[in-house]
Amino acid sequence: MLKTHIDKAKVFVTARFKSDGSVLRETIQAEGLGFKTRCELTSNELADKVAKVVRNAENGCYVMQTILKPTPVERDLPSTGKRWIQNYFRAGDRYHSELVERRYGDG
């Protein structure tokens, strides 16, 4: 636990999204274009101590880490007896994904 006194904190988050295609033609594709955060802190502590608090907050934020490090998504369709696992992997400097169909009981 860091013992750093923060007098006031404001965090602003801006998210940008887009979508292309048609729902009716089943060509819809949504995409996140990026996020911007601004953190305004008031503290009499040394800047290094305050920076540690911010780093810990970002590293411990489930939402930010899920965006920064793609996370597998499992989709269940029990009425069909199928489920899909979305696997993400890194190849070079880009993330790629593959959709794997599994039947219940396949792990």
N, C-alpha and C positions, 0 to 999 in steps of 0.2 A: 504494500500500500504506500503510495506516495503521499507525503504530508505537504501539500502545496495549497495555499489559500488562494482561491479565485473569488474576487469580489462580484464580478458580473460576467455572464457568458450569453452570447447570442450566436446561434448557428443558422445560416441561411443555406438552403439547398435548392438548386435549379436543375430540373431534369428536362431533357429534350428527347422526344420520340417522333417516329413517323410510321405511317403504314401505307402500303401500296397494294393494289389489286382489288379484288371484289369478293365479298363474302358469298354472293350468289353463285359466282363461277368457281368458288373454292380456290382462289388464287391469292387470298389475303396474306400479307406478310407484314408483321409488325417488327419494329426494330428500335432499340435504344440508341440514340445518337451521342449521348454523353451526359455526365452529371458534373455540376460545379458546386463546390462547397466554399463558404466563407465563414470563418470562425472569428468573432470579435470577443476578445477576452480582456477583462480589466483585472489587474493583479499587481501587487507591489513585489512579488517574487521575482527572482532572476529569470531572464528570458529562457535560459536552458531548462530550468525547472518546469516552466509553463509548457515549453515545447515537449517535454517528456509526457506531460499529462495529455496533450493533444495526440501524440503518437500512440500512447496506450489506448486512448478512446477510439482512435481509428482502427487500430489493430484488434480491438475487442468488439468492434461493431459488426454484428452478424450480417446486416444488410450490405455494408460497404465491402466486406470480405467476399460475400457471395457474388457481387458484381465484379470485383477484381479477379476472383479465382472461380471460373465457371464451375457450377455444381451439377452433378447428375440429377435428372428429373425423372421420376418414375410415374407413368400414367397407367391407371388401372381401368379396364372396361369389363367388370365382372359378368355382365350379361353375355359377352362374347367368349368368355373364358380366356381372354388375351390380356397381356400387359406389355407395355413398351418401356424400355429403359433408354433414356437419352444419355449417351456417354460423351463426355468432352475430353479432348486430348490436345496437347500442344505439339505442333510440328513447326520447328523453327521459331519464328516470332509471332505466329498466328495460332489461334484456337480453332479447332475443327470439331465437328460432332458427327455421331453416327446414331441411328435409331435402330435398336435391336428388339425384335419381337420375341417374347417369351411366353410360353404357356404356363399356367399355374402348376407348381410342382417342379419347374425346371431350375429353381433357385433364383 
